[in-house]
């Protein structure tokens, strides 16, 4: 085993992010060993506490409540803007675009982030790591450290390579690299600290069932939150995998199923496997189809079970940027700009299509509200309004025709829990053995 000189928990944040996390974590909490790595370059090791512990701390609860109060205030202001606009246009002309929210402090970071994503996409070898950082940093209003974020990802990549070498594996074998990364996320890995003459470990990442859709706290969707707490969900965990896979030069693909994402890899016989990172198992397409919400049209039109490379994952980053903006401020033309750019790179992106349908619905309702109940005939004669309603209806028609069917949250949770059944565990063991046997081919 390689000598492990210093053991510390993963740290990527400057720990001074307003609202989300306390300013000096190690001054407030008892250090808790979580996901351990070696980083001999850091002279002042920081142990980041477990996120669940953070949630029980009164100061952090106050910070989280501050987020909610700020968002509620944003919404009240948005409603006031819309009401003022409606009252104004009733005596003047109709406004067809949703009111701009650019007056809010913080929205400027999102526009800068959009430009940064454009630069990343236009480079010869675009970095998913940088794109994800840009998206999450916009939400935190430029308070994240890219140096630490990038450094942590590099350390994890190095750790995977160290473990491969310790096990006499082939660093040039794509499958070997993917399996090690999968083990890093789903298993306990042992290293040996020769200075202290005892083994040290990394621990598997766990699913966070609390607010897993980010309805109340959008940071639950973030890779930075996953790194801080070692818990995530079906957005952050596959995204983390794709980042590290790019760092170690492993071929891997993101894939979607209803309300879900996972990772696809192939063995040395060109057979495909699904890595379900939320509970650390390898599952078949059949297990995904058992949800009952994957139509044949959806597979044919490649909205589900497709292999999405870095280019399309980067296209999804525009949607993530729009989602963060919407969560923090609301809908305006910036959201539509992000969605249209995502669809430019990835026309069948179901998440972009759904969000654009929501946007057009709000925009149509905004126009209709300006006319009011008593001016319905005037609304029908307004060619611009009619065209807007037509676009909305066409968007929903497109979504239906490509095979989308909404999956209720309770059905999704039931399907996710079904992945812990014994038959899935047996299938995982069989698949894992087959993958390992393929490494030598």
ChimeraX attribute file (.defattr): number of C-alpha atoms within 10 A of each C-alpha:
attribute: neighborCount
match mode: 1-to-1
recipient: residues
	/A:1	14
	/A:2	12
	/A:3	12
	/A:4	19
	/A:5	14
	/A:6	17
	/A:7	19
	/A:8	20
	/A:9	24
	/A:10	28
	/A:11	23
	/A:12	22
	/A:13	21
	/A:14	17
	/A:15	18
	/A:16	14
	/A:17	16
	/A:18	15
	/A:19	19
	/A:20	20
	/A:21	21
	/A:22	19
	/A:23	14
	/A:24	14
	/A:25	18
	/A:26	15
	/A:27	9
	/A:28	13
	/A:29	16
	/A:30	13
	/A:31	15
	/A:32	14
	/A:33	17
	/A:34	22
	/A:35	25
	/A:36	19
	/A:37	23
	/A:38	21
	/A:39	20
	/A:40	13
	/A:41	8
	/A:42	10
	/A:43	8
	/A:44	8
	/A:45	16
	/A:46	17
	/A:47	22
	/A:48	26
	/A:49	23
	/A:50	19
	/A:51	16
	/A:52	11
	/A:53	13
	/A:54	18
	/A:55	14
	/A:56	10
	/A:57	13
	/A:58	10
	/A:59	15
	/A:60	17
	/A:61	16
	/A:62	14
	/A:63	16
	/A:64	19
	/A:65	14
	/A:66	15
	/A:67	18
	/A:68	16
	/A:69	12
	/A:70	15
	/A:71	17
	/A:72	14
	/A:73	13
	/A:74	17
	/A:75	16
	/A:76	12
	/A:77	15
	/A:78	19
	/A:79	13
	/A:80	12
	/A:81	16
	/A:82	18
	/A:83	14
	/A:84	12
	/A:85	17
	/A:86	22
	/A:87	13
	/A:88	14
	/A:89	14
	/A:90	14
	/A:91	9
	/A:92	9
	/A:93	10
	/A:94	19
	/A:95	17
	/A:96	15
	/A:97	13
	/A:98	20
	/A:99	18
	/A:100	15
	/A:101	18
	/A:102	15
	/A:103	8
	/A:104	12
	/A:105	10
	/A:106	17
	/A:107	19
	/A:108	14
	/A:109	18
	/A:110	24
	/A:111	17
	/A:112	13
	/A:113	23
	/A:114	24
	/A:115	12
	/A:116	16
	/A:117	24
	/A:118	15
	/A:119	12
	/A:120	18
	/A:121	18
	/A:122	10
	/A:123	9
	/A:124	7
	/A:125	10
	/A:126	16
	/A:127	18
	/A:128	24
	/A:129	21
	/A:130	16
	/A:131	26
	/A:132	23
	/A:133	20
	/A:134	25
	/A:135	26
	/A:136	26
	/A:137	19
	/A:138	23
	/A:139	22
	/A:140	16
	/A:141	16
	/A:142	17
	/A:143	16
	/A:144	22
	/A:145	15
	/A:146	18
	/A:147	11
	/A:148	15
	/A:149	21
	/A:150	14
	/A:151	15
	/A:152	19
	/A:153	20
	/A:154	16
	/A:155	16
	/A:156	21
	/A:157	22
	/A:158	17
	/A:159	20
	/A:160	24
	/A:161	20
	/A:162	17
	/A:163	19
	/A:164	18
	/A:165	14
	/A:166	12
	/A:167	10
	/A:168	9
	/A:169	17
	/A:170	15
	/A:171	17
	/A:172	11
	/A:173	15
	/A:174	20
	/A:175	23
	/A:176	23
	/A:177	24
	/A:178	24
	/A:179	21
	/A:180	20
	/A:181	25
	/A:182	22
	/A:183	16
	/A:184	22
	/A:185	24
	/A:186	20
	/A:187	15
	/A:188	14
	/A:189	18
	/A:190	13
	/A:191	20
	/A:192	16
	/A:193	19
	/A:194	13
	/A:195	10
	/A:196	11
	/A:197	10
	/A:198	9
	/A:199	13
	/A:200	16
	/A:201	17
	/A:202	20
	/A:203	18
	/A:204	21
	/A:205	25
	/A:206	19
	/A:207	18
	/A:208	17
	/A:209	11
	/A:210	12
	/A:211	13
	/A:212	17
	/A:213	17
	/A:214	15
	/A:215	11
	/A:216	15
	/A:217	17
	/A:218	18
	/A:219	19
	/A:220	22
	/A:221	23
	/A:222	23
	/A:223	27
	/A:224	23
	/A:225	19
	/A:226	22
	/A:227	26
	/A:228	23
	/A:229	24
	/A:230	24
	/A:231	22
	/A:232	28
	/A:233	28
	/A:234	21
	/A:235	20
	/A:236	23
	/A:237	28
	/A:238	24
	/A:239	22
	/A:240	21
	/A:241	24
	/A:242	24
	/A:243	25
	/A:244	22
	/A:245	20
	/A:246	16
	/A:247	17
	/A:248	21
	/A:249	16
	/A:250	22
	/A:251	17
	/A:252	22
	/A:253	22
	/A:254	23
	/A:255	22
	/A:256	21
	/A:257	19
	/A:258	22
	/A:259	15
	/A:260	15
	/A:261	23
	/A:262	22
	/A:263	24
	/A:264	22
	/A:265	20
	/A:266	18
	/A:267	20
	/A:268	17
	/A:269	10
	/A:270	9
	/A:271	10
	/A:272	15
	/A:273	18
	/A:274	23
	/A:275	25
	/A:276	24
	/A:277	25
	/A:278	24
	/A:279	19
	/A:280	21
	/A:281	22
	/A:282	23
	/A:283	21
	/A:284	17
	/A:285	12
	/A:286	8
	/A:287	15
	/A:288	21
	/A:289	15
	/A:290	11
	/A:291	17
	/A:292	13
	/A:293	20
	/A:294	21
	/A:295	14
	/A:296	14
	/A:297	15
	/A:298	23
	/A:299	16
	/A:300	13
	/A:301	14
	/A:302	19
	/A:303	24
	/A:304	25
	/A:305	23
	/A:306	17
	/A:307	17
	/A:308	19
	/A:309	14
	/A:310	19
	/A:311	15
	/A:312	19
	/A:313	22
	/A:314	25
	/A:315	24
	/A:316	23
	/A:317	22
	/A:318	27
	/A:319	27
	/A:320	23
	/A:321	27
	/A:322	26
	/A:323	21
	/A:324	22
	/A:325	24
	/A:326	14
	/A:327	18
	/A:328	21
	/A:329	23
	/A:330	18
	/A:331	22
	/A:332	20
	/A:333	15
	/A:334	21
	/A:335	21
	/A:336	18
	/A:337	15
	/A:338	24
	/A:339	28
	/A:340	18
	/A:341	18
	/A:342	25
	/A:343	21
	/A:344	12
	/A:345	16
	/A:346	18
	/A:347	15
	/A:348	19
	/A:349	22
	/A:350	22
	/A:351	18
	/A:352	26
	/A:353	21
	/A:354	15
	/A:355	17
	/A:356	23
	/A:357	21
	/A:358	16
	/A:359	20
	/A:360	22
	/A:361	18
	/A:362	16
	/A:363	23
	/A:364	22
	/A:365	13
	/A:366	21
	/A:367	22
	/A:368	20
	/A:369	16
	/A:370	23
	/A:371	17
	/A:372	13
	/A:373	10
	/A:374	8
	/A:375	12
	/A:376	11
	/A:377	10
	/A:378	10
	/A:379	18
	/A:380	12
	/A:381	10
	/A:382	12
	/A:383	10
	/A:384	14
	/A:385	19
	/A:386	14
	/A:387	12
	/A:388	18
	/A:389	19
	/A:390	13
	/A:391	16
	/A:392	20
	/A:393	15
	/A:394	13
	/A:395	19
	/A:396	18
	/A:397	12
	/A:398	14
	/A:399	18
	/A:400	14
	/A:401	13
	/A:402	19
	/A:403	21
	/A:404	23
	/A:405	15
	/A:406	11
	/A:407	15
	/A:408	11
	/A:409	11
	/A:410	9
	/A:411	13
	/A:412	16
	/A:413	12
	/A:414	11
	/A:415	16
	/A:416	16
	/A:417	11
	/A:418	15
	/A:419	20
	/A:420	13
	/A:421	9
	/A:422	10
	/A:423	10
	/A:424	17
	/A:425	16
	/A:426	14
	/A:427	16
	/A:428	20
	/A:429	14
	/A:430	12
	/A:431	18
	/A:432	17
	/A:433	11
	/A:434	12
	/A:435	21
	/A:436	14
	/A:437	12
	/A:438	17
	/A:439	18
	/A:440	12
	/A:441	8
